[in-house]
Amino acid sequence: MFKALFNPLRLVMLEKMEEKPWCVCALAEELGIDTSIVSK
């Protein structure tokens, strides 16, 4: 779990998900990254 949280991009995703629920495609678009990265 700590290994996953060490990644700065994952921390940004967690912060975004605190604001509201996101679908994978919308979060990927918001962050400008591929959906496969978000879905991991």
N, C-alpha and C positions, 0 to 999 in steps of 0.2 A: 504494500500500500504506500509506504513512504517513497519507494522508488518512483511510483507513478506521480506522486505529488511533487517530486523534485523537478520535474519538467516544467519550465516556465509557461509553456503554451497550455498545458493542462490546468495550471493555476488560473490562467485567464479564462479558460472555459468554465471552470468552477465558479468564478466570480460572475460571469455572465449568467450562468444557470441560477444563481441566487436571485437575480433580478426578476426572472420569469421563466416559465417552461419554454424550451426551444426544441424544434425538430432538428435532426442532424443536418438537413440541407440548409436550413436557415442559419444555424450556428456556423456552418462552414462558410457560407457566403459572407456573414458578418465579419468573420476573422480572416477571410481571404485565403482559406486553405482547402485542401481536398476533403471530400466527405469521408473517405476511408480513414483519414487521420482522426476526425472527430468521432467516428463510430468506435474506434478502439477504446 
